[in-house]
């Protein structure tokens, strides 16, 4: 197995992190462009948000397919094939004739984006020894947030200069570079054992995971937190694009640098909680998320930015631990367990806008905060419940994997 701080460890981890940056740059490219898309296609705020929602919806659904597919044909094959096709579709999106075409292409992007996250954690669970996996998962999820920052930042800055279509062309070129690096760096699987792809088996695996309260609770924690987190960013773009702030798409892209605290928090989460209670650490992350959310109520741009820095830190800290928790507690079909978690996660991104829209229409940003706190109280309660389950919840993932012979 691959051990920590060896050359294969760093090659594999770097490859998966680069792939993560690539796919999540593509996923979130339209978020700082929402005001520009609203104007270009003469649509309302909810319709503009669909450019993100359709991608996260198709991503969430297809994770259920790509996980079992990677169990059958291999993690590396799924990762490289979907990344190659994603390069092509991203470039094609720049030439969308109307908003319907753009939504169709964004849906296809979501399908292809599903390949890497469905296979990456399963690859690490198979190839890395337990301590190495805990560190690698944190770095990988840190790269998730870095990809979200990169896509939003680049698309906002490029669109401010050359228009929203140029953002997709630029990202298509970036995708090609990332694909070549992943192909070169990612080692071939050595411990992968193929399982025949059967729809009946896929359903059985999902039912098995859904019956495991340790996995199901973590899926709700990750999904409901993301339900709020990513959609707060969508609505804050409308706040900051209007008076008194009137930020351009370039400045809105820079606003997403607040994700960087999430990158740091996810990257160090594995080290910070090693041999400590993961559920307690998840609860701390949710409390940070709640405190940052409250801070954004201040009618001051500096404090709003500070609040989102805190939000990203708390959210990604909890997310990285919840994802690792699911991987560690899946006794079989780990790719399917990962896919189930990510399905909940991206279903949250898709549905969160529908949930927050009535709060937005009722009281604008103050309404969004009120709706957010309701959900965060629920996830905090689920975390406390999970912590009360004995003996597994208080054992770190690494220990669970050793006990299961991983």
Long-range contacts (C-beta under 8 A, 24 or more apart in sequence): 1-127, 1-128, 1-129, 1-132, 1-191, 2-127, 2-128, 2-129, 2-132, 2-187, 3-128, 3-129, 3-132, 4-129, 4-131, 4-132, 4-135, 8-187, 9-128, 9-132, 9-136, 11-185, 11-186, 11-187, 12-123, 12-124, 12-127, 12-128, 12-136, 12-185, 12-186, 12-187, 13-136, 13-139, 13-140, 14-185, 15-181, 15-182, 15-184, 15-185, 15-186, 15-187, 16-116, 16-120, 16-123, 16-124, 16-136, 16-140, 16-143, 16-182, 16-186, 17-139, 17-140, 17-142, 17-143, 17-146, 18-143, 18-178, 18-181, 18-182, 18-185, 19-79, 19-83, 19-116, 19-120, 19-178, 19-182, 19-186, 20-116, 20-117, 20-120, 20-140, 20-141, 20-143, 20-144, 20-146, 20-147, 21-143, 21-146, 21-147, 21-150, 21-178, 22-83, 22-86, 22-116, 22-147, 22-174, 22-175, 22-178, 22-179, 22-182, 23-83, 23-86, 23-113, 23-116, 23-117, 23-147, 24-113, 24-143, 24-144, 24-145, 24-146, 24-147, 24-148, 24-150, 24-151, 25-147, 25-148, 25-150, 25-151, 25-154, 25-171, 25-174, 25-175, 26-86, 26-90, 26-109, 26-113, 26-151, 26-171, 26-175, 27-52, 27-55, 27-56, 27-59, 27-109, 27-110, 27-113, 27-147, 27-148, 27-151, 28-52, 28-147, 28-148, 28-151, 28-152, 28-256, 29-151, 29-152, 29-154, 29-155, 29-167, 29-168, 29-171, 30-55, 30-106, 30-155, 31-152, 31-233, 31-234, 31-237, 31-256, 32-152, 32-153, 32-155, 32-156, 32-159, 32-237, 32-249, 32-252, 32-253, 32-255, 32-256, 33-155, 33-156, 33-159, 33-164, 33-167, 33-249, 34-234, 34-237, 34-238, 35-237, 35-238, 35-241, 35-249, 35-252, 36-159, 36-164, 36-249, 37-99, 37-102, 37-164, 40-164, 41-98, 41-99, 41-102, 43-99, 45-238, 45-360, 46-353, 46-357, 47-99, 49-231, 49-234, 49-353, 50-103, 51-102, 51-103, 51-106, 52-106, 52-230, 52-234, 52-349, 52-353, 53-349, 53-350, 53-353, 54-103, 54-106, 54-107, 54-110, 55-106, 55-107, 55-109, 55-110, 55-113, 56-110, 56-230, 56-346, 56-347, 56-349, 56-350, 57-107, 57-110, 57-346, 57-347, 57-350, 58-107, 58-108, 58-109, 58-110, 58-111, 58-114, 59-110, 59-111, 59-113, 59-114, 59-117, 59-342, 59-346, 60-114, 60-342, 60-343, 60-344, 60-345, 60-346, 60-347, 60-349, 60-350, 61-343, 62-110, 62-111, 62-114, 62-118, 63-114, 63-117, 63-118, 63-339, 63-340, 63-342, 63-343, 63-346, 64-202, 64-206, 64-336, 64-339, 64-340, 64-343, 65-114, 66-114, 66-115, 66-118, 66-119, 66-339, 67-118, 67-119, 67-122, 67-333, 67-335, 67-336, 67-338, 67-339, 67-340, 68-195, 68-197, 68-201, 68-202, 68-205, 68-333, 68-335, 68-336, 68-339, 69-118, 69-197, 70-115, 70-118, 70-119, 70-122, 70-335, 71-122, 71-194, 71-195, 71-197, 71-333, 71-335, 71-336, 72-194, 72-195, 72-196, 72-197, 73-194, 73-197, 74-189, 74-192, 74-194, 75-119, 75-120, 75-122, 75-123, 75-126, 75-189, 75-192, 75-335, 76-119, 76-123, 76-186, 76-188, 76-189, 78-115, 78-116, 78-118, 78-119, 79-115, 79-116, 79-119, 79-120, 79-123, 79-182, 79-186, 80-179, 80-182, 80-183, 80-186, 81-115, 82-112, 82-113, 82-114, 82-115, 82-116, 83-112, 83-115, 83-116, 83-175, 83-178, 83-179, 83-182, 84-179, 85-112, 86-112, 86-113, 86-175, 87-172, 87-175, 87-176, 87-179, 88-172, 90-168, 90-171, 90-172, 90-175, 91-168, 91-169, 91-172, 93-168, 94-165, 94-166, 94-167, 94-168, 94-169, 94-172, 95-165, 114-342, 117-338, 117-342, 118-335, 118-338, 118-339, 118-342, 119-335, 121-323, 121-327, 121-334, 121-335, 121-338, 122-327, 122-334, 122-335, 122-338, 123-189, 124-327, 125-327, 125-334, 125-401, 125-406, 126-189, 126-191, 126-192, 126-334, 127-187, 127-189, 127-190, 127-191, 130-397, 130-398, 130-399, 130-401, 130-402, 130-406, 131-274, 131-398, 133-324, 133-327, 133-397, 133-398, 133-401, 134-270, 134-274, 134-324, 134-396, 134-397, 134-398, 135-270, 135-271, 137-270, 137-320, 137-323, 137-324, 137-327, 138-266, 138-267, 138-268, 138-269, 138-270, 138-271, 138-320, 138-324, 139-266, 139-267, 141-266, 141-267, 141-269, 141-316, 141-319, 141-320, 141-323, 142-262, 142-263, 142-264, 142-265, 142-266, 142-267, 142-316, 142-320, 143-263, 144-266, 144-316, 145-259, 145-260, 145-262, 145-263, 145-266, 145-312, 145-316, 146-259, 146-260, 146-263, 148-256, 148-259, 149-256, 149-257, 149-259, 149-260, 149-263, 152-253, 152-256, 152-259, 153-253, 153-254, 153-256, 153-257, 154-253, 155-253, 156-249, 156-250, 156-251, 156-252, 156-253, 156-254, 156-256, 157-250, 157-253, 157-254, 159-249, 159-250, 159-253, 160-248, 160-249, 160-250, 160-253, 161-250, 164-249, 195-333, 202-336, 205-332, 205-333, 205-336, 205-337, 206-336, 206-340, 208-332, 208-333, 209-330, 209-333, 209-336, 209-337, 209-340, 210-340, 212-329, 212-330, 213-389, 214-325, 214-329, 214-386, 214-389, 214-392, 214-393, 215-326, 215-329, 215-330, 215-337, 215-340, 215-341, 217-382, 217-385, 217-386, 218-322, 218-323, 218-325, 218-326, 218-329, 218-341, 218-386, 219-322, 219-326, 219-340, 219-341, 219-343, 219-344, 219-345, 220-344, 220-379, 220-382, 221-282, 221-318, 221-322, 221-379, 221-382, 221-383, 221-386, 222-318, 222-319, 222-322, 222-323, 222-341, 222-344, 222-345, 222-348, 223-344, 223-345, 223-347, 223-348, 224-348, 224-375, 224-378, 224-379, 224-382, 225-286, 225-289, 225-315, 225-318, 225-319, 225-348, 225-375, 225-376, 225-379, 226-315, 226-319, 226-345, 226-346, 226-348, 226-349, 226-352, 227-348, 227-349, 227-351, 227-352, 227-355, 227-375, 228-289, 228-293, 228-348, 228-352, 228-356, 228-371, 228-372, 228-375, 228-376, 229-289, 229-311, 229-312, 229-315, 230-348, 230-349, 230-352, 231-349, 231-352, 231-353, 231-355, 231-356, 232-293, 232-296, 232-308, 232-311, 232-356, 232-368, 232-372, 233-308, 234-353, 235-356, 235-360, 235-365, 235-368, 236-296, 236-304, 236-308, 236-365, 239-364, 239-365, 240-301, 240-304, 245-301, 255-305, 255-308, 258-305, 258-308, 258-309, 258-311, 258-312, 259-312, 259-316, 260-309, 260-312, 261-309, 261-310, 261-312, 261-313, 261-316, 262-312, 262-313, 262-315, 262-316, 262-317, 263-316, 264-313, 265-312, 265-313, 265-314, 265-316, 265-317, 265-320, 266-316, 266-317, 266-319, 266-320, 269-316, 269-317, 269-320, 269-321, 270-320, 270-324, 273-321, 273-396, 274-396, 274-398, 275-396, 275-399, 276-396, 277-387, 277-393, 277-394, 278-321, 278-324, 278-325, 278-393, 278-394, 278-396, 278-397, 279-383, 279-384, 279-386, 279-387, 279-393, 279-394, 280-387, 281-317, 281-318, 281-321, 282-318, 282-321, 282-322, 282-383, 282-386, 283-380, 283-383, 283-384, 283-387, 284-314, 284-317, 285-313, 285-314, 285-315, 285-316, 285-317, 285-318, 285-319, 285-321, 286-314, 286-318, 286-376, 286-379, 286-380, 286-383, 287-314, 287-380, 288-313, 288-314, 288-317, 289-314, 289-315, 289-318, 289-376, 290-314, 290-373, 290-376, 290-377, 290-380, 293-369, 293-372, 293-373, 293-376, 294-369, 294-373, 296-365, 296-369, 297-365, 297-366, 297-369, 318-383, 319-345, 324-397, 325-397, 327-397, 328-397, 328-398, 328-400, 328-401, 328-406, 329-392, 329-400, 331-404
